[in-house]
């Protein structure tokens, strides 16, 4: 049988799910995050030019520890959407969903019959290299692999309720970064239009039986869950590594160049 999604299993049992974003190509980073207990590791193909062998390595690293891999796909041909799934990624995040028709097209391309017309192969990792029977493969892929639609622009808001009512996707993911730019207020996280949109995405998702997801921080987790969000992505490898390196480099400020005391730190 197809490997079950940890995220879907938790959300369907009314639990919350954690997510961590990995920008670096080395799959050991994803494995470290999975070992620490994150339910979902998010890797990116929209902004980062990673080849498919890199994505495959991330899949292996995460599923070894029962974590899901969510791949944010580039907007392009249907192959860009289904290749992560055939590599056995547990979900995809489709950015900049702009309209009801856009959402319908994504579902059509990423779900098998009877929900859509995703191209059928069955000889790849998600079907255990032909070991899963056809009927089971189709039903399991529709049931155990999640499709997340990213709402990160003001344009789809007039059709948000209609989008949420569509059958064939699992999650509405609010993206505040590009949304702030779309309303002409880049980086203004407390802008009234952004605050309202964040609340509305969660409310609409819950109203129509979809899961709500977004980005946050340890400090905002409680308020986001109270707002109705089910999955929150906190932190990123590049943020943590940059802050750590900054702190280590700062220790040298004012030191004599010949002083090597403390040049190696065994603990953070």
C-alpha positions in Angstrom: 0.0 0.0 0.0 1.0 3.6 -0.5 2.8 5.2 2.4 0.4 7.3 4.5 0.8 11.0 4.9 1.8 12.0 8.4 0.3 15.5 8.0 -3.1 14.2 6.7 -3.2 11.6 9.4 -2.7 14.2 12.1 -5.1 16.8 10.6 -7.8 14.3 10.0 -7.7 13.3 13.7 -8.0 17.0 14.7 -4.4 17.4 15.7 -2.1 20.3 14.6 0.9 19.8 12.2 4.3 21.4 12.2 6.4 22.3 9.2 9.9 23.6 8.6 11.3 25.1 5.4 14.5 23.9 3.9 16.3 26.0 1.2 19.6 24.3 1.2 20.1 21.5 -1.3 21.7 19.0 1.0 19.1 16.4 2.1 20.9 16.0 5.4 19.4 19.3 6.4 15.9 17.9 5.8 16.8 14.8 7.7 18.0 16.8 10.7 14.6 18.6 10.8 12.7 15.4 10.5 14.8 13.8 13.3 13.8 16.7 15.5 10.1 15.8 15.1 8.7 18.1 12.4 5.7 16.6 10.7 6.4 18.2 7.4 9.5 19.5 5.6 8.9 22.1 2.9 11.4 22.4 0.0 11.1 24.9 -2.8 11.2 24.8 -6.6 9.5 28.1 -7.2 12.5 30.2 -6.1 15.3 27.7 -6.0 16.8 25.9 -9.0 17.1 22.3 -7.6 17.2 19.3 -9.9 15.0 16.3 -9.5 17.8 14.1 -7.9 18.0 16.7 -5.1 14.2 16.4 -4.5 14.5 12.6 -4.5 17.1 12.8 -1.9 14.9 15.0 0.3 12.1 12.4 -0.1 14.3 9.6 1.1 15.7 11.7 4.0 12.3 12.7 5.3 10.3 9.5 4.9 13.0 7.6 6.7 11.8 9.4 9.8 8.0 9.4 9.0 8.0 13.0 8.0 6.2 14.4 5.0 7.9 16.3 2.2 6.0 19.2 0.7 7.4 20.6 -2.5 6.4 24.1 -3.6 6.3 23.6 -7.4 7.0 26.2 -10.1 4.0 27.4 -12.1 4.5 25.7 -15.5 3.5 22.5 -17.3 1.6 19.7 -15.6 4.9 17.7 -15.3 6.2 20.3 -12.8 3.2 19.4 -10.6 3.3 15.6 -10.8 7.0 14.8 -10.8 7.4 15.5 -7.0 4.4 13.2 -6.4 5.9 10.4 -8.5 9.2 10.8 -6.6 7.0 10.0 -3.5 6.8 13.5 -2.0 3.7 13.5 0.2 2.3 16.9 -1.0 2.7 19.8 -3.3 2.2 23.5 -2.7 1.0 25.4 -5.8 1.9 29.1 -5.5 -0.1 32.1 -6.7 -3.5 30.5 -7.3 -5.3 33.4 -8.9 -8.8 32.3 -9.6 -11.5 29.6 -9.4 -10.5 28.4 -12.9 -6.9 28.3 -11.9 -7.8 26.1 -9.0 -9.9 23.8 -11.1 -7.1 23.4 -13.6 -4.6 22.5 -10.9 -7.0 19.8 -9.5 -7.6 18.4 -13.0 -3.8 18.0 -13.5 -2.9 16.6 -10.1 -5.7 14.2 -9.2 -6.5 10.9 -10.8 -10.0 9.8 -11.9 -12.6 10.5 -10.9 -11.4 13.9 -9.5 -9.1 14.8 -12.4 -7.0 13.5 -15.3 -3.5 13.4 -13.8 -1.3 11.6 -16.3 -0.9 7.9 -15.3 2.4 6.0 -15.1 2.7 3.8 -12.0 6.3 2.8 -12.5 7.8 5.3 -10.0 8.5 5.5 -6.3 4.9 6.6 -5.3 3.5 3.3 -6.8 6.4 1.2 -5.3 7.7 0.8 -8.9 4.5 -1.1 -10.2 4.1 -3.1 -6.9 0.8 -1.3 -6.0 -2.2 -2.3 -8.1 -3.8 0.2 -10.4 -7.1 0.7 -8.5 -5.3 1.0 -5.1 -2.7 3.3 -6.6 -5.3 5.7 -8.0 -7.4 5.8 -4.8 -4.4 6.0 -2.5 -2.8 8.8 -4.5 -6.0 10.8 -4.3 -6.4 10.1 -0.6 -2.8 10.1 0.9 -1.1 12.8 -1.1 -2.2 16.4 -0.3 -2.6 19.3 -2.7 -2.2 22.7 -1.1 -3.3 25.9 -2.9 -1.4 29.0 -1.9 -3.4 32.1 -1.5 -0.9 34.9 -1.6 -2.5 37.6 -3.7 -5.6 39.7 -3.4 -7.0 38.6 -6.8 -8.5 35.3 -5.8 -10.2 36.6 -2.7 -13.6 37.4 -4.5 -13.8 33.7 -5.4 -12.3 32.2 -2.2 -15.5 30.6 -1.1 -16.0 29.0 -4.5 -12.4 27.7 -4.5 -12.8 26.2 -1.1 -15.8 24.3 -2.1 -14.0 22.4 -4.9 -13.4 18.7 -4.4 -9.9 17.4 -5.0 -7.6 19.5 -2.9 -6.8 19.5 0.8 -5.4 22.8 2.0 -5.5 26.6 1.6 -2.1 28.0 2.4 -2.0 31.7 3.2 1.2 33.4 2.1 1.6 36.8 3.8 4.8 37.9 2.0 3.6 38.2 -1.5 0.2 39.2 -0.3 1.7 42.3 1.4 3.3 43.2 -1.9 0.1 42.6 -3.7 -1.8 45.2 -1.6 1.0 47.7 -1.9 2.3 47.3 1.6 5.5 45.1 1.4 6.4 43.7 4.8 3.6 45.4 6.7 2.4 42.3 8.6 -0.1 44.2 10.6 -1.7 46.0 7.7 -5.5 45.7 8.0 -6.0 44.1 4.6 -3.4 41.5 5.3 -4.8 40.8 8.8 -8.3 40.4 7.4 -7.1 38.1 4.6 -5.2 35.9 7.0 -8.4 35.5 9.2 -10.6 35.0 6.1 -8.5 32.2 4.6 -8.6 30.2 7.9 -12.4 30.8 8.3 -13.3 29.8 4.7 -11.1 26.7 4.8 -12.8 25.6 8.0 -16.2 26.4 6.7 -15.9 24.2 3.7 -13.9 21.3 5.2 -10.4 22.2 4.0 -7.3 22.5 6.1 -5.8 25.9 6.7 -2.0 26.5 6.6 0.3 29.4 6.8 3.7 30.6 8.0 4.4 31.8 11.6 6.8 31.7 14.5 6.9 30.1 17.9 5.5 33.4 19.3 2.4 33.4 16.9 1.6 29.7 17.0 -1.1 30.0 19.7 -2.9 32.9 18.0 -2.7 31.2 14.5 -4.2 27.9 15.9 -6.9 29.9 17.7 -7.7 31.6 14.4 -8.3 28.2 12.8 -5.1 27.2 11.2 -4.1 23.5 11.3 -0.6 23.5 9.9 2.0 26.2 10.5 5.5 26.4 9.0 8.0 27.9 11.5 11.6 28.7 10.7 14.0 27.9 7.9 17.4 26.4 7.6 19.0 29.5 6.1 17.6 31.7 8.9 18.9 29.5 11.7 22.3 29.0 10.0 22.7 32.7 9.2 21.9 33.7 12.8 24.2 31.1 14.2 27.1 32.2 12.0 26.4 35.8 12.8 26.6 35.1 16.5 29.8 33.1 16.1 31.5 35.8 13.9 30.5 38.5 16.4 32.5 36.7 19.1 35.7 37.7 17.2 34.9 41.4 17.2 37.6 43.2 19.2 39.8 40.2 19.5 43.5 40.4 18.6 44.1 38.6 15.3 46.7 36.4 17.0 44.3 35.2 19.7 42.9 31.8 18.8 41.0 31.3 22.1 37.5 30.2 21.5 37.8 29.8 17.7 36.0 26.4 17.9 32.7 26.1 19.6 31.4 22.7 20.6 28.0 23.9 21.7 25.6 26.6 20.6 
